[in-house]
Amino acid sequence: MWAVIHCLKTWGHYIGSKDVVVWTDNVTLKYFATQPKLSSKQVRWRDTLALFNVDIRHKTGKDNVVLHVLSQKHQLKVVYVGETKFQKEIRLASRQDAFAMEARQNIQNGAKSHFHLQNGLLWYKQKRLYVPEGKMRDTILKECHDGPLVGHGGAKRTTTLLKKSYYWLNLKDSAEEYVKTCLTCQQNQTLNKKQAGLLQPLPIPEGPWESVSMDFMVSLPPSRGFDAIMVMMDRFSKMAHFIPTKDEATTQETGRLFFTHVFKHHGLLKDIVSDRDPKFTSKFWRALWKRMGSKLKMNISFHPQTDGQTERVNLVI
C-alpha cells in the first residue's frame, strides 16, 4: 500500500480526476478501504486514496506476468552497493573513537555484545549504525531535524527518527540540546500557558523615608569583627544606610540595628520591601512591624514587585 500511496503523491498532478486501476497480487489491499480498524498511518493513507478515483483489483502472481518477470530479472537485482562517502567518513572516525574501539575489541574477544562489525562499520542491534563523536553527529542531527522532509519536528520526533537508523551514547540528550539551540524552533514555538499581564510596579512614595527596601550582603571578608552588611535604602530619595553586622545575626539583632541606625534619624516607616530571608519571615519580625503599624512587602516567585533596587545598590558596593 505504501508503494501505491507514493505513486499517487508523485504523479497526482498527472492523474487528476481520471480513473486509475491498480493491479496487485496482494489480495488484502482490495479490502483496504472497507477495513473497520486502521492504524493512524493507514488512516492517512485512506485520506490520500479518497482524493483520487482509485480501483484496486487483485491479480494472482502467475497472471501478473509483466511485474513478476521484472522483479525476477537478474540484471535488475542489486547485488552490492558500494561504500558511500558518508559511510567512509564514519568508518575513518570510528578508528579514533574510544567507545567504538572498546566495542570492536569486545567483538574480537568473543564477548557477548549487541554490536557487530560489517564492512568496517559498527552496528547496534543489526540495524542501527554507530556514529562516533564529532562533526558527523552534527550532520545527522541537522538532517533529522532541519531537513525539508521533517521540518523542525521537535525533540521527541527528532529522537525517534535518529533511533531508527543511528546509535550513540546519550542520543536523546543530544537531540534535545540541538533542538534547544535551533533558532527557527525558538522563534516559532508556541506558548502553552496563559499570557502574562502587564507589570505592576510598586507605587511611588509621596515623601522620603516612607518606604524603604532592605537586604543583606553576607559572606564578606571579615573586617573589625563584621562579615555582613545590612542595606537600607529609601525608595524616594535613593539615600541608603550601610550597617555593618554579622552573618549569623538574629532577628532581634536586626531589629535593634534598625532602631539604632535608621529609626533615630527618619522615624517609623509605612512599608518595607524585602526578599524572603528567614530573618524577615520570622514571627518576631512580623509581629514587631505589625505593632509599629508598618506594612511588610516581601517578594514571591513570578512576582515583579521585588527589591531589585536594593540588589542594584549591592552591585555598586
C-alpha positions as CSV (number, residue, x, y, z in Angstrom):
1,M,0.0,0.0,0.0
2,W,2.9,2.3,0.7
3,A,4.0,2.0,-3.0
4,V,0.5,2.9,-4.2
5,I,0.4,6.0,-1.9
6,H,3.9,7.0,-3.0
7,C,2.9,6.8,-6.7
8,L,-0.3,8.8,-6.1
9,K,1.6,11.6,-4.4
10,T,4.3,11.6,-7.0
11,W,2.1,11.5,-10.1
12,G,-1.0,13.0,-8.6
13,H,-0.8,16.1,-10.8
14,Y,-0.9,13.9,-13.9
15,I,-3.7,11.7,-12.7
16,G,-6.1,14.5,-11.5
17,S,-9.7,13.2,-11.7
18,K,-9.0,10.3,-14.0
19,D,-10.0,6.8,-13.1
20,V,-7.0,4.7,-12.0
21,V,-6.8,0.9,-11.8
22,V,-4.2,-0.7,-9.6
23,W,-3.4,-4.4,-10.1
24,T,-1.8,-6.2,-7.3
25,D,-1.2,-9.8,-6.2
26,N,-1.8,-8.8,-2.6
27,V,-5.5,-9.7,-2.1
28,T,-5.8,-7.8,1.2
29,L,-5.3,-4.4,-0.5
30,K,-8.5,-5.0,-2.3
31,Y,-10.4,-4.6,1.0
32,F,-8.3,-1.8,2.4
33,A,-10.9,1.0,2.1
34,T,-13.5,-1.1,3.9
35,Q,-11.4,-2.3,6.9
36,P,-13.1,-1.4,10.2
37,K,-9.9,-0.9,12.2
38,L,-7.0,1.2,10.9
39,S,-3.8,2.5,12.4
40,S,-3.0,6.2,12.3
41,K,-0.7,5.7,9.3
42,Q,-3.4,3.7,7.5
43,V,-6.0,6.4,8.2
44,R,-3.7,9.0,6.5
45,W,-3.3,6.6,3.5
46,R,-7.0,6.3,3.2
47,D,-7.4,10.0,3.2
48,T,-4.9,10.2,0.3
49,L,-6.8,7.5,-1.6
50,A,-10.0,9.5,-1.2
51,L,-8.5,12.3,-3.3
52,F,-8.3,10.0,-6.4
53,N,-10.6,7.7,-8.2
54,V,-8.6,4.5,-7.5
55,D,-9.9,1.0,-8.1
56,I,-7.7,-1.7,-6.5
57,R,-8.0,-5.1,-8.2
58,H,-6.5,-8.4,-7.4
59,K,-4.4,-10.5,-9.9
60,T,-2.6,-13.7,-8.9
61,G,1.1,-13.8,-9.2
62,K,1.1,-16.2,-12.2
63,D,-1.3,-14.0,-14.1
64,N,0.6,-10.8,-13.2
65,V,3.3,-11.8,-15.7
66,V,4.9,-8.4,-16.5
67,L,5.7,-7.3,-13.0
68,H,6.6,-10.8,-12.0
69,V,9.2,-11.0,-14.7
70,L,10.7,-7.6,-13.9
71,S,11.0,-8.5,-10.2
72,Q,12.8,-11.7,-11.0
73,K,15.1,-10.3,-13.7
74,H,18.7,-10.9,-12.7
75,Q,20.1,-7.7,-14.2
76,L,17.8,-5.6,-12.0
77,K,18.8,-7.2,-8.7
78,V,21.1,-5.1,-6.5
79,V,23.9,-7.3,-5.5
80,Y,26.2,-4.8,-3.7
81,V,26.1,-1.1,-3.2
82,G,29.5,0.5,-2.9
83,E,30.6,2.3,0.2
84,T,29.3,5.9,0.3
85,K,31.3,8.9,1.3
86,F,29.2,9.2,4.4
87,Q,30.0,5.6,5.5
88,K,33.6,6.1,4.7
89,E,33.9,9.1,7.0
90,I,32.1,7.2,9.8
91,R,34.5,4.3,9.4
92,L,37.6,6.5,9.5
93,A,36.2,8.5,12.5
94,S,35.5,5.2,14.4
95,R,39.2,4.4,14.5
96,Q,39.7,7.3,16.8
97,D,36.6,6.9,18.9
98,A,37.2,5.3,22.3
99,F,33.8,3.7,22.6
100,A,34.0,2.2,19.1
101,M,37.5,0.8,19.8
102,E,36.3,-0.8,23.0
103,A,33.2,-2.3,21.3
104,R,35.3,-3.6,18.4
105,Q,37.8,-5.2,20.9
106,N,34.9,-6.9,22.8
107,I,33.6,-8.4,19.5
108,Q,37.1,-9.7,18.6
109,N,37.4,-11.3,22.0
110,G,34.1,-13.1,21.6
111,A,32.3,-11.2,24.4
112,K,28.5,-11.0,24.3
113,S,27.5,-7.7,22.8
114,H,24.7,-6.0,21.0
115,F,27.2,-4.7,18.4
116,H,28.6,-6.4,15.3
117,L,31.0,-5.4,12.6
118,Q,30.1,-5.2,8.9
119,N,32.4,-3.7,6.2
120,G,34.4,-2.0,9.0
121,L,31.2,-0.2,10.4
122,L,29.9,-0.8,13.9
123,W,26.2,-1.7,14.0
124,Y,23.9,-1.8,17.1
125,K,21.2,-4.5,17.2
126,Q,21.6,-5.3,13.5
127,K,20.1,-2.1,12.0
128,R,21.4,1.0,13.8
129,L,24.7,2.4,12.7
130,Y,27.0,3.7,15.5
131,V,28.1,7.3,14.8
132,P,31.4,8.3,16.5
133,E,31.6,11.6,18.3
134,G,32.4,14.6,16.1
135,K,31.0,16.5,13.2
136,M,29.2,13.5,11.8
137,R,26.7,13.6,14.6
138,D,26.0,17.3,13.9
139,T,25.4,16.5,10.3
140,I,22.9,13.7,11.2
141,L,21.1,15.9,13.7
142,K,20.7,18.6,11.2
143,E,19.4,16.2,8.6
144,C,16.9,14.6,11.0
145,H,15.7,18.0,12.4
146,D,16.2,20.7,9.7
147,G,15.7,18.6,6.6
148,P,12.8,19.5,4.3
149,L,11.0,16.2,4.9
150,V,11.0,16.6,8.7
151,G,10.5,20.3,9.1
152,H,11.8,21.0,12.7
153,G,9.6,18.3,14.3
154,G,10.8,18.9,17.9
155,A,13.0,16.9,20.3
156,K,10.7,13.8,20.5
157,R,10.3,13.4,16.8
158,T,14.0,14.0,16.1
159,T,14.9,11.4,18.7
160,T,12.5,8.9,17.1
161,L,14.0,9.4,13.6
162,L,17.5,9.1,14.9
163,K,16.8,5.8,16.7
164,K,15.5,4.2,13.6
165,S,18.9,4.2,11.9
166,Y,21.6,5.5,14.2
167,Y,23.0,5.0,17.7
168,W,25.4,6.7,20.1
169,L,25.5,7.2,23.8
170,N,23.1,9.9,25.2
171,L,21.4,10.2,21.8
172,K,18.2,11.6,23.3
173,D,20.2,14.3,25.2
174,S,22.0,15.3,22.1
175,A,18.7,15.7,20.2
176,E,17.1,17.8,23.0
177,E,20.2,20.0,23.2
178,Y,20.2,20.5,19.4
179,V,16.5,21.5,19.4
180,K,17.1,24.0,22.2
181,T,19.7,25.7,20.2
182,C,17.7,25.7,16.9
183,L,16.9,29.4,16.1
184,T,13.9,28.5,13.9
185,C,12.3,26.4,16.6
186,Q,12.8,29.1,19.2
187,Q,11.3,31.8,17.0
188,N,8.2,29.8,16.1
189,Q,7.4,27.8,19.2
190,T,4.0,28.4,20.7
191,L,3.4,29.1,24.4
192,N,1.1,26.7,26.2
193,K,0.5,28.9,29.2
194,K,-1.7,32.0,29.8
195,Q,-0.2,35.2,28.5
196,A,1.3,37.3,31.3
197,G,-0.3,40.5,32.2
198,L,1.3,44.0,32.5
199,L,3.9,44.6,35.1
200,Q,2.6,46.1,38.3
201,P,5.4,48.3,39.7
202,L,5.3,49.4,43.3
203,P,3.6,52.8,43.9
204,I,5.9,55.8,44.1
205,P,6.3,57.0,47.7
206,E,4.9,60.5,48.5
207,G,7.9,61.6,50.5
208,P,11.4,60.5,51.8
209,W,11.7,57.5,54.2
210,E,8.1,56.5,53.9
211,S,9.0,53.3,52.0
212,V,12.4,51.5,52.1
213,S,13.9,48.4,50.6
214,M,16.3,46.3,52.7
215,D,18.6,43.4,52.0
216,F,21.7,41.7,53.5
217,M,25.1,41.2,51.9
218,V,26.6,38.2,53.5
219,S,29.8,36.1,53.4
220,L,32.0,39.1,53.1
221,P,35.7,39.2,54.2
222,P,35.8,39.8,58.0
223,S,36.6,43.4,59.0
224,R,36.6,44.6,62.6
225,G,34.5,41.6,63.7
226,F,31.9,42.0,61.0
227,D,31.3,39.9,57.9
228,A,28.0,41.2,56.6
229,I,26.2,44.5,55.7
230,M,22.5,45.4,56.2
231,V,21.5,47.7,53.4
232,M,18.5,50.1,54.0
233,M,17.6,52.3,51.0
234,D,14.9,54.9,50.7
235,R,12.8,54.3,47.6
236,F,12.0,58.0,47.2
237,S,15.3,59.9,47.7
238,K,17.6,56.9,47.0
239,M,19.5,57.6,50.2
240,A,21.0,54.5,51.8
241,H,22.4,53.3,55.1
242,F,25.0,50.6,55.1
243,I,25.1,49.0,58.5
244,P,27.9,46.5,59.5
245,T,26.6,43.3,61.1
246,K,27.3,39.6,61.3
247,D,26.2,36.8,59.0
248,E,24.6,34.9,62.0
249,A,22.8,38.0,63.3
250,T,19.3,37.0,64.7
251,T,16.0,38.7,64.0
252,Q,16.2,40.6,67.4
253,E,19.6,41.9,66.4
254,T,18.3,43.0,63.0
255,G,15.5,44.9,64.8
256,R,18.0,46.6,67.1
257,L,20.2,47.7,64.2
258,F,17.2,49.3,62.5
259,F,16.2,51.3,65.5
260,T,19.8,52.3,66.2
261,H,20.8,53.5,62.7
262,V,17.6,54.3,60.9
263,F,14.7,55.0,63.3
264,K,16.5,57.7,65.2
265,H,17.1,59.6,62.0
266,H,14.0,59.1,60.0
267,G,11.3,57.8,62.3
268,L,8.8,54.9,61.5
269,L,8.2,53.7,58.0
270,K,4.9,53.0,56.1
271,D,6.2,49.9,54.4
272,I,9.4,47.8,53.9
273,V,10.2,45.9,50.7
274,S,12.5,42.8,51.2
275,D,13.1,39.3,50.0
276,R,12.0,36.2,51.9
277,D,15.1,35.9,54.1
278,P,14.4,33.8,57.3
279,K,15.0,37.0,59.3
280,F,12.2,38.8,57.5
281,T,9.7,35.8,57.6
282,S,10.0,35.1,61.3
283,K,7.1,35.6,63.7
284,F,9.1,38.1,65.7
285,W,9.8,40.3,62.7
286,R,6.2,40.2,61.5
287,A,4.8,40.9,65.0
288,L,7.2,43.8,65.5
289,W,6.2,45.7,62.4
290,K,2.5,44.9,62.8
291,R,2.8,46.5,66.3
292,M,4.5,49.5,64.8
293,G,1.9,49.9,62.1
294,S,4.3,49.3,59.2
295,K,3.5,47.0,56.2
296,L,5.9,44.3,55.1
297,K,6.1,43.7,51.3
298,M,8.0,40.5,50.5
299,N,8.7,39.2,47.0
300,I,7.4,35.9,45.9
301,S,8.0,33.7,42.9
302,F,6.9,35.1,39.5
303,H,6.2,38.5,41.1
304,P,7.6,41.7,39.7
305,Q,7.2,43.7,42.9
306,T,10.7,42.8,44.3
307,D,13.5,44.7,46.0
308,G,15.5,45.0,42.7
309,Q,16.6,48.5,43.7
310,T,18.5,47.2,46.7
311,E,20.1,44.4,44.7
312,R,21.3,47.1,42.2
313,V,22.9,49.0,45.1
314,N,24.6,45.9,46.3
315,L,26.3,45.5,43.0
316,V,27.7,49.1,43.4
317,I,29.1,48.2,46.8
